[in-house]
């Protein structure tokens, strides 16, 4: 029996990378999944033929997106056990040169949209937790939630915000049987980073930084999210799960 048998999950950013790997892994472990990503992405084709995964094309920053995503999940599956807020964007600019549009886009996707989807899903999660004894929120942050690099003011601020939001959700929702945790990926070879890591010199630098001497793969983060979504995490909440291959062991 799968670790998520009978569970119903929402996974955002599910057209590629960590989100696609997580939607598939959750489905392989028995969950029914609503996989969400932008219109025009591979959201439909990448999960084609998987009967456990329904797809939903939406810009999560849209005014009606949270309501529509939750409504679509309830209409298709009847409940929500797991909300995995994984969608995110990056980008580099020095603070002195950063535009308002850059700041707003990164924080709008990575933090504001996450907050709004959580807020919309909480009533359904409370109902499910009352029925089943548990429900889960898992959010994707980054090791840049507690570290940083040149040009990452907007990204690092948004990911630190994910940590603060998630810890507060854990405190507020614990009495209802809902856990809230966040996973912090390190250097992961995914759609967001492929252009950089396809450069052998850049790849070699980041592989050398990690204790395990390799880049992470989307499945590595999906497995971390699975742990936090599963019954094994019943007494884990407000937790920052670093999945970085030992990247941040050294200063």
N, C-alpha and C positions, 0 to 999 in steps of 0.2 A: 504494500500500500504506500502511495506517495505521501510525502511530508505535508502536502497542501491539499490532500483529497477533500473534496466537498467545499473548498474555499473559493471565494470570488474576489478577484483582484483587478485593480486599475493600475496600469503601468504607463507613465507618460514618457515621451521621448523614445518611443518603441520602434521607430523605423530603422534604427541602426545602432551599432555599438552596444553600450551597456543596457539600454532599454530593450533592444531586440533580443539580446542574450537572456535578459531577465524574464521577458514575456514567455520565451520558449521554455526556459528552465522551470518557471512557475507552472506552465501547462504540463510539462513532463512530470512534474511532481503532483499532478492531480487537480490543479486549480483551473477554473474557468476565468479567462482573462479578457478585459477590454484593453486593447493596445491603442494608444493615442499618439498621434504625431501630426505635424503640419500637413495641410493639403499639398499635393504635388511631390511629396516624398514617396519613399518605397513602402509606406505603411501598409498598403493592401497587398502588394506582391510578395513582400518578405515573409508574411505569415500565411500565404495562400496554401490551402490544403491542410491546415491545422484546425481541426474542428473545435478545439478547446479555446481558440483565440478568435474573438470578434474584433474588428478594427473600427476606429473612429477617427476621422480626419478633422482636426481643429487646431487653431492657433490658441494656445492656452492663455495668452494675454488678452484675448477678446473679452468684451464686457459680459457676454452670455456664456463663455466657455465653461466655467466651473459648473453652472447649472445644467448645461447641455451634457457635459461628460457624466455627471452623476445621474442625471435622468436617463441617459442612454444605458448605463450600467444596470440601473434598477429595472428598466423596461426589458432588457435582454436576459438578465440573470436573477433579478428579484431581490438582491441584497448586495452589500459590500462588506467583505471581511478585511481586505488589505488595500491600502492606498500607498502605492510606491511612486512618489514624486521624483522622477529622475531627469526630466527634460532640463536642459541647460545650454547656455551659450558662453563664449569667452571673448577674447579680444584684448589687444594690448595698446596702451597709450599712456605716456607720462601724464601725471596730473596736470602739469602746467599747460599741456596741449590737449587734454581730453575735452571733448564736447559734451554738452548736456545730453545730446542724443545718445552718445556712447554709454554714458553712465546710466541713463534711463533704460536703455535696451537691456543691458546686462542685468541690472537689478530688477527690471520688470519681469524678465523671464525667470531668473534664478531664485527670486525671493517673493516678489509681489504676487506672481501667479501661483506660486506654491502655497502661500498664505491663503489666497482666495479659494483654491481647490480644497485645502484642508477644511476651511470654514464651511464650505458647502457640503462636504462629505461627513462631517462630524455627526449630524443627526442619524444618518444611516448606519454609521459605525457604532453609535450608542445602541441602536436597536439590535444590531447583530451581536454585540458584546453581551447584551442582556439575554439573548436567546442562546448563545453558544459559549459564553464565559470569557470570550476574548475577541479583540479586534486589533488591527495593527496599522500604524502609520510608519512608513520608512521613507526617509528623504535622502537625496544625494547631495552631499556637500563636497568637500575636497580637502586635501592636506593644506590647501591654501586658506582654509578656515582658520588655521593657527600659524601658518607661515606666509610668506609672500615672495614676490620677485619683481624686478623692474617692470613697470607698465601694467601691473595687475591690481591697481587700486580698486577699480570697480568690481572685478572678479573676486578678489580677496574679501572685500567688504560684503558682497552678496553671500559668499559662502560662510563667512562668520555669522551673518544674519541667519542663515539656515540653521546653524547650531543653536543660536539663541531662541529662534522660533521653536525648534524641535524640543529643546529642554523645557520650555514653557508649556508646550502641548502635553508633554509627559506629566508635568505637575498637575495640570488642570484636568486631564482625562484619566488619570490613573484610577480614581475611585469608580470609574465606569467600566473598568476592565480593558481599557484601551492603552496599549503601549505606543510610544513614539521614540524612534531612534534614528540616527543618521549615519550613513556610511561615508567615509572619507577616502576616495581613491587617490592613489599617487600618480605616477607616470603610466598612463594606460594608452595602448595603441588602439585608437578608435577613430571614428569619423572626424571628431573635433581636432584630433592631434596628428592625424595621418600625414598631412603635408609636411610637418616638421620632422616626424620620426622616420619618414621615408628617406630623409637625408642621412646617410651612413655616419657622418661625423656627429650630428646631433644625437642620433640614436645611441651611439657608442658612449657618449658622455652620460646620458641618463641611465643606461644599463650599468655603467660602472658605479654610479651613485647608489644603486639599490644593493642591499645585502645579498639578495638572490641573483644579482647580476643579469636581470632581464627586465624588459618592459612588462607591465601587466597587460592582460587581455580582458576583453569585456566579460568573459565567463568568470574571471576571478572576482569581479565586483558583484556579478549576479549571484554567486555563491554566498557572498557576505550578506546580500539583501535577503536571500532565501533563509539564512539563519535567523535574521531579525524578524522575518515574517512567519516563522514556524513555531510550533509548540515549544521547542527547545528554548525559546526566548521569553517564556512566560514571566520570568522574574528579572528581565532586563528592560529598563526603560530610561529615557533621558541619556542614552549612551552614545558615545562617539566611537564607531568601529573603524579604525584605520586599516585600510587594505592597500598597502603600498610596497610590499616586498622588502621592507626595511629601508625604504628611501629616506625616512626622516629620523633614523637612528643617530645620525651624525649631524652636527651643526655645520 
